[in-house]
Amino acid sequence: MNLTTSTDGNISGKVQCPGDKSISQRILILGAFMNQDMVIDGFLHGEDPLSTMNALNQIGAGIQIDEDDRVLLCKRNQSFHDSDNVINLGNSGTGLRLMLGLASGMGLKASFVGDESLSSRPMERVINPLAEMGANIVSSEGKLPISISSSTINMQYTYELPIASAQVKSCILLAGLSAGIGIEIIEPIQTRDHTERMLKNFGANIKITSLDGKNIIKLDSTNNLHAKNYTVVGDISSAAFLIVAALISNSPGLEIINVGMNPSRIGVLKALRKMGANIKLKNQRLVSGEPCADLTVKKSKLKGVELSGEIIPNIIDEIPIISIAAAFADGNTVIKDAAELRVKESDRLQAVSEGFSVLGIKHENFEDGMSIQGSPNTLLIDQSVSIESHDDHRIAMSFLIAGLKCSQSITVRNCENIFTSFPNFIELISSIGYELEKQ
């Protein structure tokens, strides 16, 4: 499916932010592990969370969806079991890494595969610590397919993350939780902490402290978790596309309700505000242990900035759409310390660079980031252009938003990937004044 932009978008209105993808996957795994009656509202029915749901059901979770799109977890009479069939996680790196932790801790036998994109992504960062903990794992040179054979993890484990990664952290925590062992994780910079908050919400013995600038998470070996109904807050990573759309268009105002405001995720707001964005919060509240608020966004005069260091892990998923904002800001924006973008669903630095080259946006791509020479004016291009999504949902949506500031239409190729994280993107963006044509 290709999508083509229109040239007369005028973003305004009020929309509900789609459920958080990271939280949706984590609550499925932790909820299934607790094996108690539970209802999940606000779940993101995207391809990635659904792949994780299917994976859990293959090992006996029995998760269902009711007529109101709520997720139902019911107490089972049996424990998780080995999977006789290969478990396919599709495009979900979060689902795969967290399932590897759960399955290893439970001592299950299972084999995992994924789509072409996921199969190219490095998995040593979870394979190595899980093997150190005692799991028997065989991979294809650190990538999919990956097989786990029955093993026992029974020793307390301390691990210092060589690279800040919430997925690795969550994988190890789930392995320790399901194995019933104590875990200590030291991370150089705090990453998104949805797993820790969720564990606290259900009564786990988990403590988070800091020492010498590092974040230390300790999970006790004994945990008596108590399930309760859970509401998934909106995904700020998805909201970022809507926010930038309102900032660069002639928007009189866009309201986005139910946006997750987790401190480890709001770097995108800090980055955009540093650029001069007019973003206001109201109705701040706590939902199932996660901060949440409603946002009002208005067209703003953006300026170039430098983004590097501690903020980068906090905005790593939002850098493609921040790059679009930078392209229509006044002055030069420099992004550094973001080499992690090269091993996401695509090489996102290269993908953004290629798109910018098609549009004639001046930039320089280097190993751990890029510099972008922005201009607040509408981008004048001679004719309609075509940009490759690289089978990456964030690249696809970013360049579709860029179409709001182009004199001619942009066709983004192969946009089915959008459904992994933002299944109603086309309908929602249309409801606030920006039509996309399917081809």
N, C-alpha and C positions, 0 to 999 in steps of 0.2 A: 504494500500500500504506500503510494506517494501522497504527500500533502502539499498543496499550493496555497500561499498566502494571498490575502487581498491587500489593497493599497489604501483603504479608507477606514481602517480600524480606529475606533474612539472608545477606549476602555472606560467603563463606568458601571456602577451597580453594586450588588451585594451577593456574595457567594459563600458557600460552606466549603471549608478546606477539606480535601480528602484525607482519610485516615493515614496515620504514620506507618510507612512500610516497615521500618526497623522495629517499631513497637509491635505491630501486628504479628510479625514472625516470632518475636520473642515471647509474646503472651501465649501463642499457640504451643510452643515447645514447653514452656514452664507450666502452663495449665495442664497439658497432657501428662507431664511428669507427676504433678500433684495428685492426679487421679481422683478428683472430687467433682461434684456437680458445680457447674459454672456457666455463666452467660457472658459473651463478649459483644459489646456494642461498638459501633464506629469502625469495625474491622475493614481494612482495605482489601477489596475483592480484586486485586491485581494479580497478574500471572505469578509474580515471585511469591507472595504469601500463599497463594493457592498451591504452588509447587511444594512449599513447606508443609502445608496441610496434607497433601497427598502422600508425602514422604512419611509423615507421622502415622497416617492411617495404614501404611504398608507394614508398620511394626506394631499395629494393634491399638492405635489411639481411639478410633471410632468417633472422630469429630464430624459434626453435621452442621448444616446451615438451614435455618428455618425460613418461612415465607417472608419474614421481615428483614432478611439478610443478616440476622444475628447468628453468631457462632455458638454452638451448643457443645459443651464438654460434659459428659456424664460419667459417673463413677463406674469403672469397669470391674468385672470379676476376675480378670486376668492381668498379668503384668505384660510389659512389652515383650515381644518375641523377635527371633531372627527373621530376616526377610529372605525368602526363597528367590524372589525376583529382584532384578537390579532396580535401585532407587534413582529416579531421574529428577534432579533439582532444576532442570531447565536453565534459566539465566541467573538464578539466585545464588550469589556468592555468600550472602548472609545465611541463607537457609542451609547451604552445604557446610560451611564452617561450624555453625552451631549444631547441626545434626551430627557432625563428626565428633564433637565434644560429648554430646548426650549419649550416642551409641557406644563410644569408647568407655565412658564411665559406667554404663550399664553392662558392659561385657558382651555386647551383641555381635552377631555375625551379619555383615551387610556389605553390599557393593554399591558404589555411587558413581553416577555419570551425570553429564549436563550437556547443554548445547555447545555449539562451536566456540562461542565467546567464553563461556565459563570454563571450557576444557583447555583454554589457552592461558588461564590465570594461575599464578603461582600459589601453591598450597603448602609449601614447606613451612611457612610461618605458623601453621597449626599442626602439621604432621610432626615436626620436630619436638615441640613440647609434649604432645600427646604420647609420642614414643618414649620420651624421657620418663613420663609418668607410668609407663608399663603397657601401653596399648600396642597391639600387633597390627601395624598398618603397612600395606603395600600400595605403592603408587606408580604412575608412569613418569619417572624422573621429576617427581614433585608436583605432578599435575594429574588431572583425571585421566582414566578411571582410577578410583581408589577403593581398596577393599580392606575391611576390618574383620579380623578373625577373633574368636572368643578369647578374652584375656581378662586379667584382674588388675585393677589399679587400687593399690592399698597403702600407699605411702603419702605422707604429707608432702606438699609440693610448693616450692617457692620459685617464681619465675619473674625475671626482669625483662620487660618487652624491649627488644632491640629497636623496634619501630612502633610508634604510637598507633594502635589499631584496636578499635572497639570490638571488632569481630573476633580477633585473637583472644582478647581479654574475656569476652563472653563465652567463647569455646572452652577455655580452661576452667572458668567458673562452673559451667554446666557439667563438665567432666568431673570436677571435684564434688559438686552437689550430688550427682547421680551415683557416684562411687562411695559417697559418705566419708570423704577425707577432707582434711583442712587444706586450704589454699591461701597463699599469699602472692599477690601480683603487684609488681612495681612498674608503674608506667612513667616515662620521662615527662610527658605532658598529658593532662587529663583529656581523655577522649569521651565521646558520648556515653552517658552512664545509665541508659535505660535498663540494662540488666540489673545493676545494683539497686536502682530505685524499685524495680519490680520485686526483687527478692525481699527488700525491706517491707514493701507493701503487704507481702504475704507472711511476714514474721520470721524471716531468716536471720540467723546470727551473723551479721556482716557489718564490718566497721571500715570506714574510710578515713585515713589520716594523710598528712603530708609531712615530708622530711626532706630538707635540702632541695626544695623546689620540685620534688617528685611526689607522685600520687601513690599511696599504698592502700591496697584493698585486701582485707583479711576476711575470709569466709570460714566459719567454724565447721568442724567435722560433724557436729550434730545440729540438725535443723528440723523443727516441727512446723511445716508450712500449713497454713490454713487458707484454702481458696475462698474467694468472694467474687461476685460479679465485677466485671472490669469494663471500663470505657476507654477506647483508644482515642487520644487527642489527634488533631490534624497535623499533617506532615509539613513542617516548615520548609523542607527541601522542595516540595511541590509548590508551596505557597510562593517560593522565591521567583518562579516563572511569572506568576500573576503580579507580584510586586514590581518586578522590573518592567513588565508590560505597562503598568500604570505609570511608572516613573518616566519612561521614554516617550510615551504617547501623549496626545492632547487630552489627558484624563482630568475631568473635574473632581474625581474622587472614586476610589474603589474600596469597599469594605470587605475584608476577608475574616470570617468568623471561625472560632474554634481552632486557632493555630497553636501548636505546641511551642512552649517557651522554655524548654529545658536549657539551663545555662550552658550546657556543653554543645548546644546546637544553634544558638542565636548569634554566632559570629557573622552570619550573613547580614543580619540587621546592623551590627556594628560596622561592618565593611561598607555597606551602602550608605549608612548615616555619615561615615567618614567622607564619603563622596558627595555628601550634601542632600541625601534623600529625605523627603518629607514623609516620615512614617510615624504614626502615633498609635499607642496601645491603650485599650480600655477594657473594662470588665475582666481584670486579671484574677485568676482563680486557680485552684488545685483540683485536678481530675485524676482519680486513681493514682495518686502519688506523683503526677506530672504537672508542672506549671502550664497554664494555658491562658490565652487572651484573644481578643478581637483586634484586628489591625485596620487602620484607615491610611490609605496611601494616595498621594497626589503627585501630579507631574512636577518634576524638580529639575533644577539646573545642576547637573552633576559635574564633578571635577575629578581629574586624575589623581591617584594616590599610589602609595607603595603598600603592598600586602605581603608580609613575610613573618617568619618566626612562629611564635606560639599560636597565633590565630589560624594558621593554615590547617592543622588537623580538624579544627572546628568548622571550617568552611570547605573542606576538601570536595564534597559532593556538589557544592554550589558554585565552584570556580568557573565552570563553563558559562553559566548564566550571568555571573558577575563580570565575566569577560565581555559579554554583550553590552552590559551597562557601561563598561569602560570604553567600548568602541564609540558610544554616543555621549561620552563625557568630554569636558573641555580640558585638554592636556594629556600628558603621558601617565599611564598606569603601569606599574611594574609588579609582577607576581613572582615570588621566589619561594624556595624550599618546598615545592609541590611536585617532586619527582614521583610521588605515589600515584599521580594521575596517569602515569604511563602504563600502569598495570591494573586499570579499572576495566569496565566492560569493553573499552577501547583504549588506545593511547590518546587520552583526551586532549593533551597538549597539542599533539600532531593533528588531531581531528579539528580542533578549533582553528589552528593555523591554516589548514587547508580551506576551511570555510571562509576565513578572513581573506585569503588570497583570491578566492572566487569573487568576493564582494569588493575587492580593492581596498580593504582596510589595512593601513600601514601597521606593521607589527614585526616583532622579532621573536622567534621561538628558540629557547635554549633548554639545556638539559633538565633543569628543575623549575621551569616556569616560562614566562614570556613578558615582553613589554608591548604595550598597545598604545598607539598614537590615536587618541580619540578626537571626535568632532561632534558638537551638539546638533549639527544640521542634518536634515534628511539626506540619506546617501543616494546620490544620483547615479543610476546605472542605466546603460543604453538599452538593455533588453532583459527579459526574464532570464533568470539563472537557475541552475540546478546544483544542489549541495548534497553530498553523501552523509548519511547519518552514522555510518560505520557500525550499524546495528546497535547503537547506543542511545537509550531513551533520553538521556540528558543532553546529548549533542543534538538530537532531533528537535526537542522542544526549544532549546536555546536559539537555534537558527530560525525556527518558526516565529519566535518572539522578535527576532531581529527584523523580520519583515515589516513590522510596524513603522520602521524608520527608513524604508527603502522606496524609491520612486517606481520600481517595477517589482513584479511578484517574484517570490522565491519558491522553488519546488524542492522540498526535502525528500530524498528517496529512502525507501524502506523504513517506514515509520511504525510498523507493527510493534516494535520494541517499546513504544510509549506505554502500551498496555501493561507492561511489567510493573510500573509504579504509579501510573496516573490513568486509570482505565476510562475516565470520563473527561479527559482533557479536551477533546474536540468539542463536545457538547457544552462544557463549562465555559471555554474561551469564547464560544459563539454567543452564549447568554449574556456576556458582558461587552459585546460589540465588535468581535473580531472573527470573521468568517474564514474557515479553512475548507478548501475544496479537496475532496478525495479523488484520487486518480488510480 
